[in-house]
Amino acid sequence: MQRLDGPRLAPAGGGPARQLVVLLHGVGADGTDLAGLAPIWAQDLPEAAFVAPDAPFPCDMAPYGRQWFSLGFSLADRDPQRMAAGVRAVAPAVEAFLAEELARLGLRPDALALMGFSQGAMTALHVGLRGAVPPAAILAYSGALLAPDTLGAELRARPPVLIVHGEADEVVPAWAGRFAESALHEAGVPTEAVFIPGLGHGIDDAGLAAGARLLGRVFQPAQ
């Protein structure tokens, strides 16, 4: 498995990074797909560095783009057990990347926020809740909670989680977001969910604003 890397944005304020936001893209995309969110959130987080790593594997379903784990050769092939095995297999590489980025910036895990979209959200939820690098917050857009039956036994951290999902999502249905919200609440994870009427499989201004609010709460400006 190749070492992760991708587009980076230094803190907008020009000083050293005091926070790190890692953006995990969806299947068939790459780091540039979410890197455009960094300047938007950086307006309210001038001390935050951003990085959007490319997933380690080429996409099964297209001759371009990357994936965190295989879904088969079409969306119809999605199998929960296969997806759970896939996210478990990629988790060590993501955790290693998070640890390396924090060390490079001289930051602790409580200065880390983990954001993901679609398959990236599935990966962010798995790594952030069960991994060795517990973040200060997880932002999961249009995603799902994989392997929910083992969450209670494997949970290693309870950071605040934001779930944002379009009610009209045609790729990952909104019920997946509602199920994740319920399962996380049951596991004692503080969770906020925003379901946006009419929104398909994407991120809109309302979702970005919800993310900015959570990031602002967990990353108070340094005094």
PyRosetta script that sets phi, psi and omega in degrees:
from pyrosetta import init, pose_from_sequence

init()
pose = pose_from_sequence("MQRLDGPRLAPAGGGPARQLVVLLHGVGADGTDLAGLAPIWAQDLPEAAFVAPDAPFPCDMAPYGRQWFSLGFSLADRDPQRMAAGVRAVAPAVEAFLAEELARLGLRPDALALMGFSQGAMTALHVGLRGAVPPAAILAYSGALLAPDTLGAELRARPPVLIVHGEADEVVPAWAGRFAESALHEAGVPTEAVFIPGLGHGIDDAGLAAGARLLGRVFQPAQ")
pose.set_psi(1, 128.6)
pose.set_omega(1, -176.3)
pose.set_phi(2, -71.2)
pose.set_psi(2, 153.8)
pose.set_omega(2, 177.4)
pose.set_phi(3, -69.1)
pose.set_psi(3, 137.7)
pose.set_omega(3, -176.8)
pose.set_phi(4, -76.2)
pose.set_psi(4, 146.0)
pose.set_omega(4, 175.5)
pose.set_phi(5, -162.4)
pose.set_psi(5, 165.1)
pose.set_omega(5, -179.8)
pose.set_phi(6, 175.3)
pose.set_psi(6, -176.0)
pose.set_omega(6, -177.7)
pose.set_phi(7, -61.3)
pose.set_psi(7, 143.3)
pose.set_omega(7, 179.1)
pose.set_phi(8, -127.4)
pose.set_psi(8, 151.9)
pose.set_omega(8, 173.1)
pose.set_phi(9, -130.8)
pose.set_psi(9, 123.3)
pose.set_omega(9, 178.2)
pose.set_phi(10, -74.1)
pose.set_psi(10, 161.8)
pose.set_omega(10, -179.7)
pose.set_phi(11, -54.3)
pose.set_psi(11, 134.9)
pose.set_omega(11, -177.7)
pose.set_phi(12, -64.7)
pose.set_psi(12, -25.8)
pose.set_omega(12, -178.7)
pose.set_phi(13, -76.3)
pose.set_psi(13, -9.6)
pose.set_omega(13, 177.3)
pose.set_phi(14, 86.9)
pose.set_psi(14, -7.6)
pose.set_omega(14, -180.0)
pose.set_phi(15, -95.3)
pose.set_psi(15, -172.0)
pose.set_omega(15, 177.8)
pose.set_phi(16, -67.8)
pose.set_psi(16, 152.1)
pose.set_omega(16, 179.0)
pose.set_phi(17, -70.1)
pose.set_psi(17, 132.1)
pose.set_omega(17, 173.5)
pose.set_phi(18, -112.4)
pose.set_psi(18, -10.7)
pose.set_omega(18, 174.3)
pose.set_phi(19, -140.9)
pose.set_psi(19, 160.4)
pose.set_omega(19, 177.3)
pose.set_phi(20, -134.8)
pose.set_psi(20, 128.1)
pose.set_omega(20, 175.3)
pose.set_phi(21, -114.7)
pose.set_psi(21, 120.4)
pose.set_omega(21, 179.9)
pose.set_phi(22, -106.1)
pose.set_psi(22, 128.7)
pose.set_omega(22, -173.7)
pose.set_phi(23, -112.3)
pose.set_psi(23, 118.2)
pose.set_omega(23, -177.8)
pose.set_phi(24, -106.2)
pose.set_psi(24, 116.2)
pose.set_omega(24, -173.9)
pose.set_phi(25, -75.7)
pose.set_psi(25, 173.0)
pose.set_omega(25, 178.7)
pose.set_phi(26, -89.0)
pose.set_psi(26, 173.2)
pose.set_omega(26, -178.4)
pose.set_phi(27, -65.1)
pose.set_psi(27, 138.7)
pose.set_omega(27, 179.1)
pose.set_phi(28, 85.7)
pose.set_psi(28, -1.5)
pose.set_omega(28, 178.7)
pose.set_phi(29, -112.2)
pose.set_psi(29, -164.9)
pose.set_omega(29, 171.0)
pose.set_phi(30, -149.8)
pose.set_psi(30, -173.5)
pose.set_omega(30, -173.6)
pose.set_phi(31, -59.3)
pose.set_psi(31, -30.1)
pose.set_omega(31, -179.1)
pose.set_phi(32, -64.6)
pose.set_psi(32, -21.5)
pose.set_omega(32, -177.3)
pose.set_phi(33, -63.7)
pose.set_psi(33, -37.0)
pose.set_omega(33, -179.8)
pose.set_phi(34, -104.1)
pose.set_psi(34, -10.9)
pose.set_omega(34, -178.1)
pose.set_phi(35, -59.0)
pose.set_psi(35, -26.6)
pose.set_omega(35, 178.9)
pose.set_phi(36, -67.7)
pose.set_psi(36, -15.9)
pose.set_omega(36, 176.4)
pose.set_phi(37, -75.1)
pose.set_psi(37, -25.6)
pose.set_omega(37, -174.6)
pose.set_phi(38, -57.9)
pose.set_psi(38, -48.6)
pose.set_omega(38, -179.9)
pose.set_phi(39, -63.1)
pose.set_psi(39, -26.9)
pose.set_omega(39, 179.5)
pose.set_phi(40, -70.0)
pose.set_psi(40, -52.2)
pose.set_omega(40, -179.9)
pose.set_phi(41, -70.8)
pose.set_psi(41, -26.5)
pose.set_omega(41, -179.6)
pose.set_phi(42, -64.4)
pose.set_psi(42, -22.6)
pose.set_omega(42, 178.4)
pose.set_phi(43, -60.0)
pose.set_psi(43, -34.3)
pose.set_omega(43, 179.6)
pose.set_phi(44, -100.1)
pose.set_psi(44, -6.5)
pose.set_omega(44, -177.4)
pose.set_phi(45, -130.4)
pose.set_psi(45, 69.4)
pose.set_omega(45, -174.1)
pose.set_phi(46, -66.9)
pose.set_psi(46, -14.0)
pose.set_omega(46, -179.7)
pose.set_phi(47, -102.6)
pose.set_psi(47, 8.1)
pose.set_omega(47, -177.1)
pose.set_phi(48, -97.6)
pose.set_psi(48, 135.5)
pose.set_omega(48, 167.5)
pose.set_phi(49, -93.4)
pose.set_psi(49, 150.9)
pose.set_omega(49, -179.6)
pose.set_phi(50, -126.9)
pose.set_psi(50, 145.1)
pose.set_omega(50, 173.6)
pose.set_phi(51, -145.7)
pose.set_psi(51, 139.6)
pose.set_omega(51, -178.4)
pose.set_phi(52, -126.1)
pose.set_psi(52, 86.2)
pose.set_omega(52, -175.6)
pose.set_phi(53, -68.8)
pose.set_psi(53, 147.2)
pose.set_omega(53, 170.9)
pose.set_phi(54, -75.4)
pose.set_psi(54, 137.5)
pose.set_omega(54, 175.3)
pose.set_phi(55, -62.4)
pose.set_psi(55, 155.7)
pose.set_omega(55, -170.5)
pose.set_phi(56, -78.0)
pose.set_psi(56, -14.0)
pose.set_omega(56, -172.6)
pose.set_phi(57, -119.2)
pose.set_psi(57, 144.8)
pose.set_omega(57, 171.7)
pose.set_phi(58, -66.1)
pose.set_psi(58, 148.6)
pose.set_omega(58, -175.8)
pose.set_phi(59, -70.1)
pose.set_psi(59, 133.8)
pose.set_omega(59, 177.2)
pose.set_phi(60, -67.6)
pose.set_psi(60, -33.0)
pose.set_omega(60, -166.9)
pose.set_phi(61, -95.4)
pose.set_psi(61, 0.5)
pose.set_omega(61, -177.9)
pose.set_phi(62, -154.1)
pose.set_psi(62, 158.6)
pose.set_omega(62, 178.6)
pose.set_phi(63, -81.5)
pose.set_psi(63, 12.6)
pose.set_omega(63, -179.4)
pose.set_phi(64, -146.3)
pose.set_psi(64, 168.5)
pose.set_omega(64, 176.4)
pose.set_phi(65, 82.4)
pose.set_psi(65, 173.4)
pose.set_omega(65, -174.5)
pose.set_phi(66, -127.5)
pose.set_psi(66, 167.0)
pose.set_omega(66, 176.5)
pose.set_phi(67, -145.5)
pose.set_psi(67, 150.3)
pose.set_omega(67, 177.0)
pose.set_phi(68, -80.3)
pose.set_psi(68, -31.0)
pose.set_omega(68, 176.1)
pose.set_phi(69, -159.8)
pose.set_psi(69, 163.5)
pose.set_omega(69, -174.1)
pose.set_phi(70, -77.0)
pose.set_psi(70, 139.5)
pose.set_omega(70, 170.8)
pose.set_phi(71, -108.6)
pose.set_psi(71, 5.6)
pose.set_omega(71, -170.4)
pose.set_phi(72, 91.5)
pose.set_psi(72, -159.9)
pose.set_omega(72, -174.9)
pose.set_phi(73, -104.1)
pose.set_psi(73, 6.6)
pose.set_omega(73, 171.8)
pose.set_phi(74, -159.2)
pose.set_psi(74, 161.5)
pose.set_omega(74, 178.7)
pose.set_phi(75, -62.1)
pose.set_psi(75, -25.9)
pose.set_omega(75, 179.5)
pose.set_phi(76, -68.5)
pose.set_psi(76, -16.6)
pose.set_omega(76, -178.8)
pose.set_phi(77, -81.9)
pose.set_psi(77, -2.9)
pose.set_omega(77, -173.6)
pose.set_phi(78, -59.3)
pose.set_psi(78, 125.5)
pose.set_omega(78, 179.9)
pose.set_phi(79, -127.7)
pose.set_psi(79, 125.7)
pose.set_omega(79, -175.5)
pose.set_phi(80, -56.1)
pose.set_psi(80, -40.8)
pose.set_omega(80, -178.8)
pose.set_phi(81, -69.1)
pose.set_psi(81, -39.7)
pose.set_omega(81, 177.6)
pose.set_phi(82, -64.1)
pose.set_psi(82, -42.0)
pose.set_omega(82, -179.9)
pose.set_phi(83, -66.4)
pose.set_psi(83, -40.8)
pose.set_omega(83, 178.4)
pose.set_phi(84, -62.6)
pose.set_psi(84, -42.3)
pose.set_omega(84, 177.5)
pose.set_phi(85, -64.1)
pose.set_psi(85, -37.8)
pose.set_omega(85, -179.8)
pose.set_phi(86, -65.2)
pose.set_psi(86, -44.3)
pose.set_omega(86, -178.9)
pose.set_phi(87, -70.2)
pose.set_psi(87, -32.7)
pose.set_omega(87, 175.4)
pose.set_phi(88, -63.9)
pose.set_psi(88, -38.3)
pose.set_omega(88, -177.6)
pose.set_phi(89, -69.3)
pose.set_psi(89, -35.6)
pose.set_omega(89, -177.5)
pose.set_phi(90, -86.2)
pose.set_psi(90, -17.8)
pose.set_omega(90, -175.2)
pose.set_phi(91, -53.6)
pose.set_psi(91, -45.1)
pose.set_omega(91, -179.4)
pose.set_phi(92, -59.0)
pose.set_psi(92, -36.4)
pose.set_omega(92, 179.0)
pose.set_phi(93, -67.5)
pose.set_psi(93, -39.5)
pose.set_omega(93, 178.7)
pose.set_phi(94, -68.2)
pose.set_psi(94, -43.6)
pose.set_omega(94, 178.4)
pose.set_phi(95, -60.7)
pose.set_psi(95, -41.5)
pose.set_omega(95, 178.5)
pose.set_phi(96, -62.7)
pose.set_psi(96, -40.2)
pose.set_omega(96, 178.1)
pose.set_phi(97, -63.5)
pose.set_psi(97, -44.3)
pose.set_omega(97, 178.9)
pose.set_phi(98, -60.4)
pose.set_psi(98, -45.4)
pose.set_omega(98, -179.8)
pose.set_phi(99, -62.5)
pose.set_psi(99, -41.0)
pose.set_omega(99, 179.9)
pose.set_phi(100, -65.3)
pose.set_psi(100, -43.1)
pose.set_omega(100, -179.1)
pose.set_phi(101, -66.5)
pose.set_psi(101, -41.5)
pose.set_omega(101, 177.2)
pose.set_phi(102, -62.4)
pose.set_psi(102, -43.6)
pose.set_omega(102, 179.7)
pose.set_phi(103, -64.3)
pose.set_psi(103, -39.7)
pose.set_omega(103, -179.7)
pose.set_phi(104, -61.2)
pose.set_psi(104, -36.0)
pose.set_omega(104, -178.1)
pose.set_phi(105, -93.7)
pose.set_psi(105, -5.1)
pose.set_omega(105, -178.2)
pose.set_phi(106, 69.1)
pose.set_psi(106, 37.6)
pose.set_omega(106, -176.3)
pose.set_phi(107, -115.4)
pose.set_psi(107, 157.4)
pose.set_omega(107, 175.2)
pose.set_phi(108, -94.9)
pose.set_psi(108, 162.8)
pose.set_omega(108, 178.7)
pose.set_phi(109, -57.5)
pose.set_psi(109, -26.5)
pose.set_omega(109, 179.7)
pose.set_phi(110, -73.6)
pose.set_psi(110, 0.2)
pose.set_omega(110, 172.9)
pose.set_phi(111, -102.6)
pose.set_psi(111, 9.8)
pose.set_omega(111, -174.8)
pose.set_phi(112, -107.0)
pose.set_psi(112, 134.6)
pose.set_omega(112, 167.4)
pose.set_phi(113, -119.9)
pose.set_psi(113, 138.7)
pose.set_omega(113, -176.6)
pose.set_phi(114, -116.6)
pose.set_psi(114, 118.5)
pose.set_omega(114, -179.7)
pose.set_phi(115, -118.5)
pose.set_psi(115, 144.1)
pose.set_omega(115, 175.8)
pose.set_phi(116, -147.0)
pose.set_psi(116, 153.9)
pose.set_omega(116, 175.9)
pose.set_phi(117, -120.4)
pose.set_psi(117, 129.6)
pose.set_omega(117, 176.2)
pose.set_phi(118, 58.2)
pose.set_psi(118, -116.8)
pose.set_omega(118, 178.5)
pose.set_phi(119, -62.8)
pose.set_psi(119, -30.7)
pose.set_omega(119, 175.2)
pose.set_phi(120, -65.6)
pose.set_psi(120, -33.6)
pose.set_omega(120, 176.4)
pose.set_phi(121, -68.7)
pose.set_psi(121, -40.1)
pose.set_omega(121, 176.0)
pose.set_phi(122, -59.6)
pose.set_psi(122, -42.0)
pose.set_omega(122, -180.0)
pose.set_phi(123, -68.4)
pose.set_psi(123, -42.4)
pose.set_omega(123, 179.6)
pose.set_phi(124, -61.7)
pose.set_psi(124, -43.2)
pose.set_omega(124, 179.7)
pose.set_phi(125, -64.1)
pose.set_psi(125, -42.2)
pose.set_omega(125, -178.7)
pose.set_phi(126, -66.3)
pose.set_psi(126, -51.3)
pose.set_omega(126, -176.1)
pose.set_phi(127, -68.4)
pose.set_psi(127, -41.4)
pose.set_omega(127, -176.4)
pose.set_phi(128, -68.8)
pose.set_psi(128, -30.9)
pose.set_omega(128, -178.1)
pose.set_phi(129, -94.0)
pose.set_psi(129, -28.0)
pose.set_omega(129, -173.0)
pose.set_phi(130, -117.0)
pose.set_psi(130, -4.7)
pose.set_omega(130, -172.1)
pose.set_phi(131, -91.3)
pose.set_psi(131, -178.5)
pose.set_omega(131, -175.5)
pose.set_phi(132, -88.5)
pose.set_psi(132, -3.7)
pose.set_omega(132, -179.6)
pose.set_phi(133, -122.3)
pose.set_psi(133, 84.4)
pose.set_omega(133, -174.6)
pose.set_phi(134, -72.6)
pose.set_psi(134, 120.4)
pose.set_omega(134, -178.5)
pose.set_phi(135, -81.1)
pose.set_psi(135, 169.2)
pose.set_omega(135, 175.7)
pose.set_phi(136, -77.3)
pose.set_psi(136, -22.9)
pose.set_omega(136, -179.4)
pose.set_phi(137, -163.1)
pose.set_psi(137, 154.8)
pose.set_omega(137, 174.5)
pose.set_phi(138, -126.7)
pose.set_psi(138, 131.0)
pose.set_omega(138, 177.1)
pose.set_phi(139, -117.1)
pose.set_psi(139, 114.3)
pose.set_omega(139, -173.9)
pose.set_phi(140, -116.3)
pose.set_psi(140, 110.7)
pose.set_omega(140, -178.3)
pose.set_phi(141, -105.4)
pose.set_psi(141, 123.8)
pose.set_omega(141, 174.3)
pose.set_phi(142, 54.6)
pose.set_psi(142, 42.1)
pose.set_omega(142, -176.2)
pose.set_phi(143, -117.2)
pose.set_psi(143, -158.4)
pose.set_omega(143, -180.0)
pose.set_phi(144, -157.0)
pose.set_psi(144, 159.3)
pose.set_omega(144, 176.6)
pose.set_phi(145, -96.5)
pose.set_psi(145, 115.1)
pose.set_omega(145, 179.4)
pose.set_phi(146, -89.4)
pose.set_psi(146, 152.0)
pose.set_omega(146, -179.6)
pose.set_phi(147, 50.1)
pose.set_psi(147, 52.2)
pose.set_omega(147, -178.2)
pose.set_phi(148, -65.1)
pose.set_psi(148, -25.6)
pose.set_omega(148, -176.8)
pose.set_phi(149, -68.3)
pose.set_psi(149, -21.1)
pose.set_omega(149, 179.8)
pose.set_phi(150, -106.8)
pose.set_psi(150, 4.6)
pose.set_omega(150, -175.8)
pose.set_phi(151, -59.8)
pose.set_psi(151, -46.0)
pose.set_omega(151, -176.6)
pose.set_phi(152, -58.4)
pose.set_psi(152, -40.9)
pose.set_omega(152, -178.1)
pose.set_phi(153, -76.6)
pose.set_psi(153, -25.3)
pose.set_omega(153, -173.7)
pose.set_phi(154, -104.2)
pose.set_psi(154, -5.9)
pose.set_omega(154, -175.9)
pose.set_phi(155, -61.8)
pose.set_psi(155, 127.9)
pose.set_omega(155, 179.7)
pose.set_phi(156, -117.8)
pose.set_psi(156, -10.1)
pose.set_omega(156, -178.7)
pose.set_phi(157, -156.1)
pose.set_psi(157, 154.3)
pose.set_omega(157, 178.3)
pose.set_phi(158, -128.8)
pose.set_psi(158, 61.6)
pose.set_omega(158, 176.3)
pose.set_phi(159, -71.6)
pose.set_psi(159, 158.0)
pose.set_omega(159, 173.9)
pose.set_phi(160, -62.3)
pose.set_psi(160, 137.3)
pose.set_omega(160, -178.6)
pose.set_phi(161, -119.1)
pose.set_psi(161, 135.2)
pose.set_omega(161, 171.6)
pose.set_phi(162, -111.1)
pose.set_psi(162, 124.6)
pose.set_omega(162, 173.3)
pose.set_phi(163, -107.7)
pose.set_psi(163, 125.2)
pose.set_omega(163, 176.4)
pose.set_phi(164, -124.5)
pose.set_psi(164, 128.4)
pose.set_omega(164, -174.1)
pose.set_phi(165, -148.6)
pose.set_psi(165, 136.7)
pose.set_omega(165, 174.0)
pose.set_phi(166, -77.1)
pose.set_psi(166, 135.1)
pose.set_omega(166, 178.2)
pose.set_phi(167, -65.4)
pose.set_psi(167, -23.6)
pose.set_omega(167, -178.9)
pose.set_phi(168, -104.4)
pose.set_psi(168, 23.2)
pose.set_omega(168, -178.9)
pose.set_phi(169, -62.5)
pose.set_psi(169, 120.1)
pose.set_omega(169, -177.1)
pose.set_phi(170, -94.6)
pose.set_psi(170, -4.4)
pose.set_omega(170, -177.8)
pose.set_phi(171, -106.3)
pose.set_psi(171, -53.8)
pose.set_omega(171, 174.1)
pose.set_phi(172, -118.0)
pose.set_psi(172, 101.5)
pose.set_omega(172, -172.8)
pose.set_phi(173, -57.4)
pose.set_psi(173, 152.6)
pose.set_omega(173, -177.7)
pose.set_phi(174, -59.9)
pose.set_psi(174, -26.2)
pose.set_omega(174, 179.5)
pose.set_phi(175, -62.3)
pose.set_psi(175, -26.8)
pose.set_omega(175, 177.7)
pose.set_phi(176, -65.5)
pose.set_psi(176, -37.9)
pose.set_omega(176, 175.9)
pose.set_phi(177, -67.6)
pose.set_psi(177, -39.4)
pose.set_omega(177, 179.3)
pose.set_phi(178, -67.8)
pose.set_psi(178, -38.8)
pose.set_omega(178, 177.0)
pose.set_phi(179, -62.8)
pose.set_psi(179, -43.8)
pose.set_omega(179, 178.6)
pose.set_phi(180, -61.0)
pose.set_psi(180, -43.6)
pose.set_omega(180, 178.8)
pose.set_phi(181, -57.7)
pose.set_psi(181, -46.7)
pose.set_omega(181, -178.7)
pose.set_phi(182, -64.5)
pose.set_psi(182, -45.4)
pose.set_omega(182, -178.3)
pose.set_phi(183, -64.9)
pose.set_psi(183, -37.9)
pose.set_omega(183, 179.6)
pose.set_phi(184, -69.3)
pose.set_psi(184, -42.0)
pose.set_omega(184, 175.7)
pose.set_phi(185, -58.6)
pose.set_psi(185, -44.1)
pose.set_omega(185, -178.7)
pose.set_phi(186, -62.3)
pose.set_psi(186, -31.8)
pose.set_omega(186, 179.7)
pose.set_phi(187, -85.1)
pose.set_psi(187, 1.4)
pose.set_omega(187, 178.4)
pose.set_phi(188, 81.7)
pose.set_psi(188, 19.4)
pose.set_omega(188, 178.6)
pose.set_phi(189, -92.1)
pose.set_psi(189, 122.7)
pose.set_omega(189, 179.4)
pose.set_phi(190, -64.6)
pose.set_psi(190, 117.7)
pose.set_omega(190, -169.9)
pose.set_phi(191, -132.2)
pose.set_psi(191, 132.7)
pose.set_omega(191, 172.7)
pose.set_phi(192, -116.2)
pose.set_psi(192, 137.1)
pose.set_omega(192, 179.8)
pose.set_phi(193, -126.7)
pose.set_psi(193, 138.2)
pose.set_omega(193, 177.6)
pose.set_phi(194, -125.1)
pose.set_psi(194, 116.9)
pose.set_omega(194, 177.9)
pose.set_phi(195, -110.6)
pose.set_psi(195, 124.6)
pose.set_omega(195, -168.1)
pose.set_phi(196, -107.6)
pose.set_psi(196, 114.3)
pose.set_omega(196, -179.0)
pose.set_phi(197, -60.2)
pose.set_psi(197, 136.9)
pose.set_omega(197, 175.1)
pose.set_phi(198, 80.3)
pose.set_psi(198, -9.7)
pose.set_omega(198, -178.1)
pose.set_phi(199, -85.1)
pose.set_psi(199, 133.4)
pose.set_omega(199, 176.0)
pose.set_phi(200, -87.4)
pose.set_psi(200, -142.6)
pose.set_omega(200, -177.0)
pose.set_phi(201, -86.4)
pose.set_psi(201, 83.3)
pose.set_omega(201, -176.8)
pose.set_phi(202, -170.4)
pose.set_psi(202, -173.4)
pose.set_omega(202, -179.6)
pose.set_phi(203, -125.3)
pose.set_psi(203, 127.2)
pose.set_omega(203, 178.7)
pose.set_phi(204, -114.1)
pose.set_psi(204, -176.1)
pose.set_omega(204, -176.8)
pose.set_phi(205, -62.4)
pose.set_psi(205, -36.6)
pose.set_omega(205, 179.7)
pose.set_phi(206, -64.9)
pose.set_psi(206, -40.4)
pose.set_omega(206, 177.7)
pose.set_phi(207, -66.4)
pose.set_psi(207, -40.3)
pose.set_omega(207, 177.2)
pose.set_phi(208, -63.4)
pose.set_psi(208, -40.3)
pose.set_omega(208, 179.7)
pose.set_phi(209, -65.1)
pose.set_psi(209, -39.2)
pose.set_omega(209, 177.2)
pose.set_phi(210, -63.0)
pose.set_psi(210, -40.6)
pose.set_omega(210, 177.5)
pose.set_phi(211, -64.5)
pose.set_psi(211, -41.3)
pose.set_omega(211, 179.0)
pose.set_phi(212, -62.1)
pose.set_psi(212, -37.3)
pose.set_omega(212, 179.7)
pose.set_phi(213, -65.2)
pose.set_psi(213, -44.2)
pose.set_omega(213, 179.6)
pose.set_phi(214, -65.7)
pose.set_psi(214, -44.8)
pose.set_omega(214, 178.8)
pose.set_phi(215, -60.5)
pose.set_psi(215, -38.6)
pose.set_omega(215, 178.3)
pose.set_phi(216, -64.6)
pose.set_psi(216, -33.9)
pose.set_omega(216, 179.6)
pose.set_phi(217, -71.3)
pose.set_psi(217, -41.8)
pose.set_omega(217, -174.9)
pose.set_phi(218, -84.2)
pose.set_psi(218, -21.5)
pose.set_omega(218, 179.7)
pose.set_phi(219, -114.6)
pose.set_psi(219, 75.8)
pose.set_omega(219, 176.1)
pose.set_phi(220, -67.5)
pose.set_psi(220, 141.2)
pose.set_omega(220, 179.5)
pose.set_phi(221, -56.6)
pose.set_psi(221, 138.5)
pose.set_omega(221, 178.0)
pose.set_phi(222, -64.1)
pose.set_psi(222, 139.5)
pose.set_omega(222, 179.8)
pose.set_phi(223, -94.2)
pose.dump_pdb("model.pdb")
